[in-house]
Amino acid sequence: MGNSLGKKFVIASFGESHGKCIGIVIDGCPAGLPITEKDIQIELDKRKPLQIIWSTTRTEADKVDILSGFFNGYTTGAPICLAVWNNDIDAGDYKKTKGLLRPGHADHTAFIKYGGYNDYRGGGRFSGRITAGYVMAGAVAQKLLKLIGVTVLAHTVEISGIKTDAGIVKISAEAIDNNPLKCTDPPAAEKMLSVIEQARKAGDSLGGIIEGIALNVPAGLGEPVFDTMEGDLAKALFAIPAVRGVEFGAGFTAAKMKGSENNDSFSIKRGKIVTVTNNSGGILGGISNGRPIIVRVAVKPTPSISRKQKTVNIDKMESAGLEIKGRHDVCIVPRAVPVVSAMMAITLCDYALQAKIIPEVIK
């Protein structure tokens, strides 16, 4: 029963990769929020496959269908149901390899958990395609956060070891959206494109790192000790398939630093207490401190690769070889960028509603 997230702004995910549709139900969204299909579609379009040779050839319109919770251009306060319909379904390759456990996928664990009744086509419930629902809910959350001046962005900072130069990176929604890799460092992006092409030719795949940034988050959000801000953000981010690591602020680098280097000294600016640096990533003691929340997410290489791999045929209980066919991305990092910002927005919106910073009825 792990398909819902949140306490006040609650989302429930549904759908499978090759089922009829993918969707999300939002319960707890305030009434009176002006929002249109276009607002949601803009975010959904950011998640679509790139028109590049190394991106999946599966073509879905992913046009949002609002099924409930909206009337005359405003949210009604009732549960909101948003869906996208699966049309470009081709399960042929999956039927041919049924029983062969795909390395790096959840085929084995899903088989054990659900006794073989799970939908195996395209990963079924464990497909990255379910994140379309996350992005739709994130679009609503982003709209609510704007009411209190909070902005959430995400961008690619590393692919296969090639990192952006923090000194020249300029973070803005426009700069992120104008690059196919969602990377705001053009020279680094060119190198990333080159290694992705090399991986494609080799029948392999690549992973990378995405950085999420939340600006103007009010201080004081978080519920220690078990419902900490970073704990809930990490939980939401780990719900994204392929995410293998999450760090905040200095993250694992803090383990190499001295206390005098890692500590964020306090100062007064315009009558407010602020920190001079932000190694904490905007969170201390599980509570937001008013500085930008900085989180980085490690995304593993796409497990579906065309190179021959060793596996097991679970139906026959014997060793086997596997060459995965079908439509797959060589690198899913760019498509995961809007999913990271969506999950951050959903979590922050939930906290803001719990703190009653966002009212239950918007006037």
C-alpha positions as CSV (number, residue, x, y, z in Angstrom):
1,M,0.0,0.0,0.0
2,G,2.8,2.4,-0.8
3,N,1.3,4.4,-3.7
4,S,0.5,7.6,-1.9
5,L,2.6,10.4,-0.5
6,G,2.0,13.4,1.7
7,K,-0.1,14.4,4.7
8,K,-2.0,17.5,3.7
9,F,-1.2,17.7,0.0
10,V,-1.7,13.9,-0.7
11,I,-0.9,12.3,-4.0
12,A,-1.9,8.8,-5.1
13,S,-0.2,7.4,-8.2
14,F,-1.7,4.8,-10.6
15,G,-1.1,3.1,-13.9
16,E,1.5,1.0,-15.7
17,S,3.8,1.5,-18.6
18,H,1.7,-0.5,-21.1
19,G,-1.7,-0.2,-19.4
20,K,-4.6,2.1,-20.4
21,C,-3.2,5.2,-18.7
22,I,-0.9,6.8,-16.2
23,G,-2.3,9.2,-13.6
24,I,-2.3,10.9,-10.3
25,V,-5.0,11.8,-7.8
26,I,-4.4,14.9,-5.6
27,D,-6.3,15.2,-2.4
28,G,-6.1,18.3,-0.3
29,C,-5.5,20.9,-2.9
30,P,-7.0,24.2,-1.8
31,A,-10.1,25.4,-3.6
32,G,-9.9,28.5,-5.8
33,L,-6.5,27.9,-7.4
34,P,-6.7,29.2,-11.0
35,I,-5.0,26.7,-13.2
36,T,-5.5,25.4,-16.8
37,E,-4.6,22.3,-18.8
38,K,-1.9,24.5,-20.4
39,D,-0.2,25.1,-17.1
40,I,0.1,21.3,-16.5
41,Q,0.9,20.5,-20.1
42,I,3.9,22.9,-20.1
43,E,5.5,20.8,-17.3
44,L,4.5,17.5,-19.0
45,D,6.2,18.5,-22.2
46,K,9.5,18.9,-20.4
47,R,9.5,15.2,-19.6
48,K,8.8,14.0,-23.2
49,P,11.5,12.1,-25.1
50,L,14.1,14.2,-26.9
51,Q,14.0,14.3,-30.7
52,I,17.5,12.8,-30.7
53,I,18.7,9.5,-32.0
54,W,19.7,8.3,-28.5
55,S,16.2,8.9,-27.0
56,T,13.4,6.4,-27.0
57,T,11.3,6.2,-30.2
58,R,8.1,5.6,-28.2
59,T,5.9,8.5,-29.1
60,E,3.1,9.4,-26.7
61,A,1.1,12.6,-26.9
62,D,1.0,12.7,-23.1
63,K,-1.8,15.2,-23.2
64,V,-3.2,15.8,-19.8
65,D,-6.8,14.8,-19.2
66,I,-8.4,16.5,-16.2
67,L,-11.0,14.1,-14.9
68,S,-12.1,15.8,-11.7
69,G,-11.5,18.6,-9.2
70,F,-11.7,21.5,-11.6
71,F,-14.7,23.8,-12.5
72,N,-14.8,27.0,-14.5
73,G,-11.0,27.3,-14.4
74,Y,-10.5,26.8,-10.7
75,T,-9.8,23.9,-8.3
76,T,-13.0,23.0,-6.4
77,G,-11.4,21.5,-3.3
78,A,-12.5,18.0,-4.4
79,P,-9.9,15.3,-5.3
80,I,-8.1,16.2,-8.5
81,C,-7.7,13.3,-11.0
82,L,-5.2,13.8,-13.8
83,A,-4.3,11.3,-16.5
84,V,-2.4,10.7,-19.7
85,W,-3.5,7.9,-22.0
86,N,-1.1,5.2,-23.4
87,N,-1.5,4.9,-27.1
88,D,1.9,4.0,-28.6
89,I,2.0,0.5,-27.0
90,D,4.2,-2.2,-28.4
91,A,4.6,-5.1,-26.0
92,G,6.0,-7.5,-28.6
93,D,9.6,-7.4,-27.5
94,Y,8.5,-7.9,-23.8
95,K,6.4,-11.0,-24.7
96,K,9.4,-12.5,-26.5
97,T,11.6,-12.2,-23.4
98,K,9.0,-13.0,-20.8
99,G,10.6,-14.9,-18.0
100,L,14.1,-13.5,-18.6
101,L,15.0,-11.3,-15.7
102,R,16.4,-8.0,-17.0
103,P,19.5,-7.0,-15.0
104,G,19.1,-3.6,-13.3
105,H,15.3,-3.8,-13.5
106,A,12.7,-4.8,-10.8
107,D,11.6,-7.9,-12.7
108,H,12.9,-10.3,-10.0
109,T,11.7,-8.4,-6.9
110,A,8.3,-7.7,-8.5
111,F,7.9,-11.3,-9.4
112,I,8.6,-12.3,-5.8
113,K,6.5,-9.6,-4.3
114,Y,3.4,-10.2,-6.4
115,G,3.7,-13.9,-7.2
116,G,4.1,-13.3,-10.9
117,Y,0.8,-11.5,-11.4
118,N,2.6,-8.1,-12.0
119,D,2.4,-6.5,-15.4
120,Y,5.9,-7.1,-16.9
121,R,5.4,-5.1,-20.1
122,G,7.9,-2.2,-20.1
123,G,8.4,-2.7,-16.4
124,G,4.8,-2.2,-15.7
125,R,4.3,-0.3,-12.4
126,F,8.1,0.1,-12.1
127,S,8.5,2.0,-15.3
128,G,9.8,5.5,-15.5
129,R,6.6,6.3,-17.3
130,I,4.7,6.5,-14.0
131,T,6.6,9.7,-13.3
132,A,4.3,11.5,-15.8
133,G,1.8,11.5,-12.9
134,Y,4.4,13.0,-10.6
135,V,5.0,15.8,-13.0
136,M,1.3,16.6,-13.3
137,A,0.9,16.8,-9.5
138,G,4.1,18.9,-9.4
139,A,2.6,21.4,-11.8
140,V,-0.3,22.0,-9.4
141,A,2.1,22.2,-6.5
142,Q,4.4,24.7,-8.3
143,K,1.3,26.9,-8.9
144,L,0.4,26.8,-5.2
145,L,4.0,27.6,-4.2
146,K,4.1,30.6,-6.4
147,L,1.4,32.1,-4.2
148,I,4.0,32.3,-1.4
149,G,6.9,33.3,-3.7
150,V,8.6,29.8,-3.7
151,T,10.3,28.7,-6.9
152,V,11.7,25.2,-7.6
153,L,14.2,24.5,-10.4
154,A,16.3,21.5,-11.4
155,H,19.1,21.0,-13.9
156,T,21.7,18.5,-15.1
157,V,25.1,19.0,-13.4
158,E,26.8,15.7,-14.4
159,I,26.6,12.9,-17.0
160,S,29.1,10.0,-16.9
161,G,31.6,12.0,-14.9
162,I,31.4,15.1,-17.0
163,K,30.6,18.0,-14.7
164,T,29.3,21.5,-15.2
165,D,31.5,24.4,-14.2
166,A,29.8,26.0,-11.2
167,G,31.6,29.2,-12.0
168,I,29.8,29.8,-15.3
169,V,26.5,28.0,-14.6
170,K,23.6,30.5,-14.6
171,I,20.4,28.9,-13.2
172,S,17.1,30.0,-14.7
173,A,14.1,28.2,-16.1
174,E,14.8,29.7,-19.5
175,A,18.4,28.5,-19.5
176,I,17.4,25.0,-18.4
177,D,14.6,24.6,-20.9
178,N,16.7,25.9,-23.8
179,N,19.2,23.0,-23.6
180,P,18.3,19.5,-24.7
181,L,20.2,18.0,-21.7
182,K,18.7,20.6,-19.2
183,C,22.2,21.7,-18.6
184,T,23.1,25.4,-18.3
185,D,26.8,25.0,-19.1
186,P,26.9,24.8,-22.9
187,P,30.6,23.5,-23.2
188,A,29.9,20.8,-20.7
189,A,26.7,19.9,-22.4
190,E,28.5,19.4,-25.7
191,K,30.9,16.9,-24.0
192,M,27.9,15.2,-22.4
193,L,26.2,14.8,-25.8
194,S,29.5,13.3,-27.2
195,V,29.8,10.6,-24.5
196,I,26.1,9.7,-24.8
197,E,26.5,9.2,-28.6
198,Q,29.5,6.9,-27.8
199,A,27.4,4.9,-25.4
200,R,24.7,4.6,-27.9
201,K,27.0,3.1,-30.5
202,A,28.4,0.7,-28.0
203,G,24.9,-0.5,-27.1
204,D,25.3,0.9,-23.5
205,S,23.8,3.6,-21.3
206,L,24.9,6.4,-19.0
207,G,23.8,7.9,-15.7
208,G,24.3,11.3,-14.1
209,I,23.5,13.8,-11.4
210,I,20.6,16.3,-11.2
211,E,20.6,19.3,-8.8
212,G,17.3,20.6,-7.4
213,I,17.0,24.1,-6.0
214,A,14.1,25.6,-4.0
215,L,14.3,29.4,-3.6
216,N,12.5,31.6,-1.0
217,V,11.4,28.7,1.1
218,P,10.2,30.0,4.5
219,A,12.3,29.2,7.5
220,G,10.7,26.8,10.1
221,L,9.3,24.1,7.8
222,G,9.9,20.5,8.9
223,E,8.8,18.1,11.7
224,P,11.7,16.6,13.6
225,V,12.6,14.0,14.4
226,F,11.1,11.5,12.0
227,D,9.4,13.8,9.6
228,T,12.4,16.0,8.8
229,M,12.5,18.2,5.8
230,E,15.4,16.3,4.2
231,G,13.9,13.0,5.2
232,D,10.6,13.7,3.4
233,L,12.4,15.2,0.4
234,A,14.6,12.2,0.1
235,K,11.6,9.8,0.3
236,A,9.9,11.7,-2.5
237,L,13.0,11.7,-4.7
238,F,13.7,8.0,-4.1
239,A,10.2,7.3,-5.5
240,I,11.7,8.3,-8.9
241,P,12.8,5.1,-10.7
242,A,16.6,5.0,-11.2
243,V,17.5,7.3,-8.3
244,R,20.2,5.7,-6.3
245,G,21.5,8.5,-4.1
246,V,20.4,11.9,-2.6
247,E,22.5,14.5,-0.8
248,F,21.9,17.9,0.6
249,G,24.2,21.0,0.5
250,A,27.8,19.8,0.9
251,G,26.5,16.3,1.1
252,F,29.1,13.6,1.2
253,T,31.8,16.2,0.7
254,A,31.1,17.3,4.3
255,A,32.7,14.1,5.5
256,K,36.1,15.3,4.1
257,M,35.8,18.8,5.6
258,K,36.7,20.3,8.9
259,G,34.1,21.8,11.2
260,S,35.5,25.2,10.5
261,E,35.0,24.6,6.8
262,N,31.6,23.0,6.9
263,N,29.9,25.3,9.5
264,D,27.7,28.0,8.0
265,S,28.6,31.2,9.9
266,F,25.7,33.5,10.9
267,S,25.3,37.1,9.8
268,I,22.6,39.8,9.7
269,K,21.4,41.1,6.4
270,R,18.5,43.6,6.0
271,G,17.5,43.0,9.6
272,K,17.4,39.2,9.2
273,I,19.7,36.4,10.4
274,V,21.3,34.6,7.5
275,T,24.1,32.2,7.0
276,V,27.2,33.3,5.0
277,T,27.6,30.0,3.3
278,N,25.0,27.2,2.6
279,N,26.8,23.9,3.2
280,S,23.7,22.7,5.0
281,G,21.7,23.0,1.8
282,G,19.0,25.2,3.5
283,I,18.1,22.6,6.2
284,L,19.3,22.3,9.8
285,G,17.9,20.0,12.4
286,G,15.4,18.8,9.8
287,I,14.0,22.3,9.5
288,S,14.3,24.8,6.6
289,N,16.5,27.8,7.6
290,G,15.5,30.2,4.9
291,R,18.4,29.6,2.6
292,P,17.9,27.9,-0.8
293,I,17.3,24.2,-0.4
294,I,20.0,22.5,-2.5
295,V,19.7,18.8,-3.2
296,R,21.5,16.5,-5.7
297,V,20.2,13.3,-7.0
298,A,22.2,10.4,-8.5
299,V,20.5,8.7,-11.4
300,K,21.8,5.3,-12.5
301,P,22.4,4.3,-16.1
302,T,19.3,3.1,-18.0
303,P,19.2,-0.6,-17.3
304,S,17.8,-1.5,-20.7
305,I,20.8,-1.9,-22.9
306,S,21.3,-3.8,-26.2
307,R,24.6,-5.5,-25.2
308,K,24.3,-9.2,-24.3
309,Q,24.0,-9.8,-20.6
310,K,23.9,-12.9,-18.4
311,T,20.6,-13.6,-16.6
312,V,18.2,-16.3,-15.5
313,N,15.0,-17.6,-17.1
314,I,12.7,-17.6,-14.0
315,D,10.1,-19.7,-15.7
316,K,12.6,-22.5,-16.5
317,M,14.9,-21.8,-13.6
318,E,18.0,-22.0,-15.8
319,S,20.8,-19.6,-16.8
320,A,20.2,-17.6,-20.0
321,G,21.5,-14.8,-22.2
322,L,19.6,-11.6,-22.9
323,E,19.8,-8.9,-25.5
324,I,17.2,-6.3,-24.8
325,K,15.3,-5.0,-27.8
326,G,12.7,-2.2,-27.8
327,R,12.6,1.5,-27.4
328,H,14.8,2.9,-24.7
329,D,16.7,6.0,-23.7
330,V,20.5,5.8,-23.7
331,C,20.5,8.4,-20.9
332,I,17.3,9.3,-18.9
333,V,18.9,12.1,-16.9
334,P,17.4,15.0,-19.0
335,R,13.9,13.5,-18.8
336,A,14.2,13.0,-15.0
337,V,15.0,16.7,-14.4
338,P,11.4,17.9,-14.4
339,V,10.5,14.9,-12.2
340,V,13.0,16.0,-9.6
341,S,11.6,19.6,-9.5
342,A,8.1,18.1,-9.4
343,M,8.8,15.9,-6.3
344,M,10.5,18.7,-4.5
345,A,7.5,21.0,-5.2
346,I,5.0,18.4,-4.0
347,T,6.9,17.9,-0.7
348,L,7.3,21.6,-0.1
349,C,3.7,22.3,-0.9
350,D,2.6,19.6,1.6
351,Y,4.7,21.3,4.3
352,A,3.4,24.8,3.4
353,L,-0.2,23.5,3.7
354,Q,0.6,21.8,7.1
355,A,2.0,25.1,8.4
356,K,-1.1,27.0,7.0
357,I,1.2,29.3,5.0
358,I,-1.0,28.4,2.0
359,P,-4.7,28.8,2.9
360,E,-7.3,26.0,2.3
361,V,-9.4,28.4,0.2
362,I,-7.6,30.8,-2.2
363,K,-9.3,34.2,-2.7
